[in-house]
Amino acid sequence: MSIVAIVGRPNVGKSTLFNRLVGMRQAITDEVAGVTRDRHYGRSDWNGREFSVIDTGGYAVNTDDVFESEIRKQVLLAIDEADLILLMTDVTTGITDFDAMIADVLRRSKKRVLLVINKVDNVERMYGVHDFHRLGLGEPWGISSMSGSGTGDLMDEIIKCLPENDKMIDGDVLPHIAIVGKPNVGKSSLTNALLGEERHIVTSVAGTTRDATSTRYNKFGYDFMLIDTAGLRKKTKVKEDLEFYSVMRSVRTIEYADVCILMIDATQGVEAQDLSIFNLIYRNKKGCVIVVNKWDLIAKKTNTMKEHRQNIVQRLAPFSDVPVLFTSVIEKQRILDVLQTAAKVYENRRKRIPTSQLNELLLPEIEATPPPSTKGKYIRIKYITQLPTPVPSFAFFCNLPQYVREDYKRFLENKLRQHFDFTGCPIQLFLRQK
């Protein structure tokens, strides 16, 4: 698979170009320098040729950004991984020391480089493009990533520079597993541990991750898209626009995912915000795995884990059929169990029960404990079938569906879970007129 990496100093428009190449607002953009921190992957298609695009943070030295060294490391990893590199600069500022520094790094990398001059929004700025010949990286390409001017010619040149494209795996057909939770609970650390590489920047500063970034995981017989998200805080605590967009991306990721791994800090326990995130997962009918991280920091007795699990399950009621795992990402404790459990929940979510088996097992249970009569009306459930939906959904056909109470619906759901393994998956029940 051909990979194109976009690199450059901070605030030259790399994420804007990335969004234009992938055809959607996938990366957060803002006038503030240093918005992008992690490597951000997307897919582009031009004239029938597909390739992967990497957006990177701004490469800088001796700045006030506390993430500077980690961002530089991510940029160098992207350069090493790419087949073609787009060095992006700003025509309004001319060649800066950072531009010259990055150009020197790229020359030593021996990779094919296209020099892209951004913010060429009018004819007058076109004359400034030729000054960039001094970087010694060949013909500069003047574009405006905001308006799209010149990007078509740039895409033609990108296709010419790339090797013949091999078949690209469509990430949309793979299961999507999202890691969600409050800030600073260890989401990026878990992602890095599972991938076995420094894929995301990890610091003790809450809110280090800003974008929801997806990576294909293909190890140990598993094949899915693993998505790291920004921490979700209470709305009242979100003050900056950047964090607002980060939160929105995390919410959209939950809506798009198949299974969500909800991480909880063992030292803080289950807090109101954890329950809010869980309710968001439940309302969207997504599979869920609870992972209690930093378990190594807890003083343990004989039944500590059992007591913690019971407490968490009670807090999650009425949907309590959720797997709860206790891990320490730093100590690499039980992190592969997280994968196995998430994969099992995904299979449970896709499970299809034959109609004959449903009726054979559940109708005797219903006959032994029929729905309570209402207003002198007796309710008789005659037939059950599973509906062809992405979420486990069952239709119960009866004579008076409007009189079936909520507590009896919970009874039916419990019987379904008793006979069939739907651990971690919300179930939908529909009472229909026979």
N, C-alpha and C positions, 0 to 999 in steps of 0.2 A: 504494500500500500504506500502510495506516494504521500509525503508529508511536507507541508509548507509552514514555516515558522515566521511570525511577524515579530521583529525585535526593534529596539530603539530606546532612546532616552525617555524619561517621563513626559507625558502630556503632549505627544506629537500626533495622537489620533489612531493609535494601534487598535484599540477596541472598536472604534467606529468603523475602521476598515474591516476588521474581523466580522462584525455584524453584517456588513454589506456583502462580504464574500459568502457567508453561510446563509444569507437571505432572511435573517430574523434578528430581533434584538435579544441575542443570547447573552452577551456580556454587558455588564453595567458600565455606562459611560457618564462622565461628569467633567466639569472644567477643573476640578481639583486634581492636582497631580498625585499619582500613586494610588489610583483606585484599584487597578488590577494588581494582584499579588501572586496568585497561583497560576500555573499553566492551565489554559482553558482550551478545550478541544471542540472542534466543530467539523462539519462536512460541507464541502462546496461542490457544485456541479456546473460545468461550463462546456457547452457544445458536446454534450454526451460524455465528457470525461469527468470522473469524480476523483477528489483527493481530500485529504484531511488537512485542516488548518489549526495551527496552535497560536493562541494569543498569549503574550507574556507581559510581565510587569516591566516598568521602566528601568533600564540599566543605568545605575548611577553610583558614584563613589563619594564618600565624605559629605553626605547630606545629613539632615536632621531626622530622616526616616529611620525608625527603629527596626524596620523590616528590610533595610537596604541589603544586607549581606545575604539574607535568605532569598530575596527576589533575584539577586545576581546569580545565585546558585541555580534557581529555577530557569533563568534565561540560558545559562550555559548548558543545562540538561536539554532544553528545547533545541538549541543549536546542534548539539551532538546527535539528537534524534532525527533531525529534519533532512530531507533530500534537497530542498531549496529554501533559501532564507531571504526574506524581504527586510532590508534595513530601511526603516522609516525615519525621515527627518522632517523638519518644518521650514518651509521656504521663508516664513516671516522673520525667523531669527538667524538664518544662515547657518554656517557650519560652526558648531560649538565644540568645546573640549571633549564633551561626552560623545558626540558624534564621531570625532576622530579616534577616541578610545575604542568604541564599539567596532569601527571599521578595521582597526588594527587586530582586534580579537577575531573578526571574521576572516581576515586574510590568513591568519595563522591556522584557522580551522580547515582550510582547503575545500570548503563547501562552495557550491554555486550560489552567488548572491545577486539579487536585483536591488538596485538603489531606487527607493520610492520617495519622492518629494511631495509631502502633503500640504494641504491648504492653498493650492494653486487655484484660487477661486475666480481670478480674472486675468485678462491678457497681460496687464502690467507685471503680475507676479511670474508670468512665464519666463521673463528675462532673467529672474533670479535663479531659475533651475540650473542654468549652465555653470554657475559657480561651484556646484557640487561635484564637478568633474575632478576637483582637487582631492577628493577622497580616494581616488584611484580604484573605484569599483565598477568602472564601465559606464555605459550610458544611463543617465538618470531619467526616471519616469515621473513626470509631473501629473499629479492627480488631486482631486478633492474628495476625500472619503465621505464628507458630509453630503455633498450634492451628487456624487457619483461620477463627476467629470473625469474622464481619462481612465476609469477603472476597467472599461471594456477592453481597451488596448493592452492594459496591464495583464488582464486575465488571459488574453491571447498569448502573450509572452510567457506567462507562467506555464501554460499547457505545452509550449514548445520546449521549455527547459526541463520538464518532468519526464521520467522514463515512461515507457508504455504502461498504462494503468492495468494493474491486476484487479481481479474481482473484489469489490469492496463489500464487506459484511454489513448488512443493514442493521444498525443498532436498534431500530424501532421494533424489529421482530423478536429481539431478545428480552428476557425478563428485566424489569427495572427495579433495583433494590436501593432505596434511599436511606441514608443515615441522618436522622434528625434529632433535635433536642435543644436545650438551652445553650447559651454561650459557655465555652470552656468546660465542657463535660468530656471531651476526648474524641469528638467525631473525626477530625482530621488525623489524629493519632491512630485510630482504628483503621481508617482507610489506608494509611501508609503501611501499617502492620500487615494488613491483608494482601496488599499489592506487593509488599516486599521491596519498596523503594520510597524515596522521599518525594512522593507525588504532590503533597500539599505542605505548605508552610505551617509549622507548629510552634507556638510560643505560649507563654503563660498569660498573654494579654487577651482578654475576652474580646471577641469580634474580629479575630485575625482573618478568618475566612469570610469573604464577601459574596462571591458568586457561588451558585450551585454548579459544581463541575462533575462531569460524568466520565468514567473510565471503564473500558471493557475488561472484565475479569474472566480469564480463561485458564484456570488451574484446577488440579485435583478432580477433573471430571465436571467442573462447573463452568457454565458459560452464561454470563449476564452482564448488564450495565450497572456498575456500582457508582452511586451518586453521593458526593459529599455536599452538605448544605451549610449555609450560615446559621448561627444560633438564633433561636426565636425568643425574643423578650416580650414582656408585656407592652401593649400599645402605648401606655402612658410613659414608658421609659424610652421609647424610640423618638429621639429628638432630631437627628440628622437625616437629610434626604437620602444619603448613601445607605444608611442602615435600613431606612424604609424600603428601598428597592431590594436590598438583600433579603429582608423578611418576605417581601412579595415573591421573590424567586423561590424561596424555601417553601412557601405555601403552594405555589404552582407545582413544585417538584412532588409534594405529597399528593396533589390531585392527579399527577401523571404516573406515579409509581405503582407497581404491583404490590410490593411489600415494603413496609417502613420499619427500620430498626430504630427504636426510640431509646436513646441513651440517657441514663439518669446518674447523677453524681452520688455515690454511696455515702459520702461524708455529709451530704445535705438531705438525703432522703427524698421522698416523693413530695414535691411542692405543688402549689396551685398551677404554676406555669406548665409543669410536666403533665398535669391532668388536662389542661387546655390543649396542649399539643396532641395528647392521646385522643381527646374528643374530636379534634380535627381529623385525625386518621380514621376514627370510627365513623364519623359522619360521611366521609368519602368512601366508606366500605372497602378500605385497604387492609391487606394482611398486616399483622403487627407482631414484632418481637421486642420484648423489653430487655435491655442490656444495662445492668447496674455496673458501672465502671468504677475504678479506684478502690476495688474491694480489698486491695492489699493494705489500705490505710485504716481498715476497720479492726478494732480489737474483737477477737472471736472467742466464743464459748462453744459448748457442745451443739446447741440448736440455733446458733446465730443466723445461719443461712435460711433455715426453715422459717424462723420467726419473721425475718425480713420479707421472704416470699409471701407469707400469709398476709402481712401488713399491706404489701403492694397490691395483691389480688383484691383485698377488701376495699382499697381506695378506688380500684378500677370498676367496681360493681356498677351496673348489673352485667357488663360484658367482662367476665372474669376468666374465660377460657383462653388465656394468653400465656405463651411460654415466657418465663423469666429466667435470665442467665446472669451469673455474677462473674465479672471478669476484671482483670487488671491488664490494660493494654501495654503499659510499660514493662510489666513482668511477663508478657505474652501468655497470660493465663486464659485458657478456654476460648481463645479468639476463633479457632477453627470450628468450635461448637456453634458460634454465632452464624457462620456460613451454613453449616448443616441444618440448623434450625430454620433459618430464613428460606433455604431451598425447600424444606419440608412444608413450611407454611404456604409457599408459592404453589406446591403440588396440591395441597389441601384446597386452595382457592380455585384451582382448575378442575377439581374432582367432579365427576359426573356419576350419579347413582342411578342404576336402572329402575324404571318405574315399577316393575314387578317386585323388585327387592324392597323398595320403599313401602309398598302396600302390604307386603307379606310381614314386615317387621313392625310397622307403625300402627296399622289398623287394629290389631289385637290390643295394643297399648291404649289406643283411643277408646276402644270398646270397654276396656276394663275401667278406664277413668274418663267418662264422656264429659263434654262441656257442660257446665252448670246451666240449668234452665233459666230463662229470663222472661218475665211477664207471662209465665205459664207456657212458654214456647220451648220445645225440645229441639236441640241442635244435633244433627247427625252428619258426621263427616264420612263421605263415601269413597273418596278417591284422592290420591296424592301423586304429584308428578314434579320433577325438577324442570325449571324453566331454562331456556338456552341463553343465559346472560353471563357476563364476565364474573359476576359475584354470585356465590351460591344462593340461589333463590328457589323457593318451593311454593307451589300452589296447592291449597287444600280446598277441594270442592265439597260444599255442604249446602243444606237447604236454606239456612238462615245466617249467612256470613256476617250480617250487620250486628248480630247479637253475641258474637264471640268476644269475650273480654280480653284485656291485655295480659292479665295474669295467666290465662289459659294459653295465650300465644307463647308466653315464656316457657310454659310446661311443654308445649310442642317443640320448641327450640331445644330445650334440654334433652328431650327424647331423641331428637336428631343427633345431637352431639354425643349422646350416650351410645348410639348404635354405629355412628360413622365419625371418623376422625376429622373434625373441622377446626382443630386447635389453631388459634391465631387469626381466624377469619370471621368477620361478621356475617350473619345469615339473615336473609330477607324472607319473610313469610307473607303470603297473600291468600286471603280467604275469598273464595269466589263462589258465585251462585252455581249450583249444580244444574 
